Amino acid sequence: MAESECTIYRKLKERETRAHAAWTSFLYRNEVKPKLSEKAKRKHQKEEMEEYQQAHKARLAHAKICPACSK
């Protein structure tokens, strides 16, 4: 499917992109920060991943029901 001109779709896509960037930046960060415990790392990674999944699902759900996006 080509990129839609629907404003709602674009906003959802931007939300998904930001969530994905936040999740992957946590996974691959090279910054010097205090080390998190393993439990805190897993919790933070899970939260970031869930936010990305929710954004992705919202965009896909919108694309299914929006007449402009389903073309």
N, C-alpha and C positions, 0 to 999 in steps of 0.2 A: 504494500500500500504506500503511495506517495505521501509526503508530508501534507497534512490537512491545513486548510486555511481557517478552520474553526478556532476561535479564540480560547474556548474552554479546553480544547485539545492541546493547544500550544502551552497554556498555563499548566496543565497536568504533565505535559512532557518536560517542561522546565523544572517542575517539582521533582519528577522522577530523576532527572539529570543531576539536580543538586543533592538528592538523597544518595544517589549512586556515588557521586564524587566524595561525599562525606564518609560513606562506608569504605570505599577503596582507599581514601587518604588515611584512614585509621589503620587499615591493613598494611599499607606500604609507607607509613610515615618514617622520615629520617630525622625528625626534629629531636633535639636533646631535651627530653622531659623526664621527670621522675618516673621510674619504672612502676607500672601498675602490677598488682598481684595477678596471678593467673585467673582467679575468679573474677576480678574486676575487668580484665581484658575480655574474657568470654562474655560477660554481661554487656559490656559496651558494644562489642562486635554484634551480639545478638540484637540489641536495640537498633543499631544502625541498619542491619540487614532487614529487620522487620519494617522499618520506615521505608526502605527502598521497595520492598515487596508490596506494601500498601499503596505506594505511589504508582507502581507498575500496574497493579490490579485496577486501580481507579482509572488510569488512562485507557486500559484495554476495555473496561466496562463501558466507558464513555464512547469509545470508538465503535462499539457494537450497536449502541442505541441512537447515536447522532446521525441524522440523515446526511449531513455534509461530510462526515468522517467515513461513512460506510461506502462512499462512492468509489 
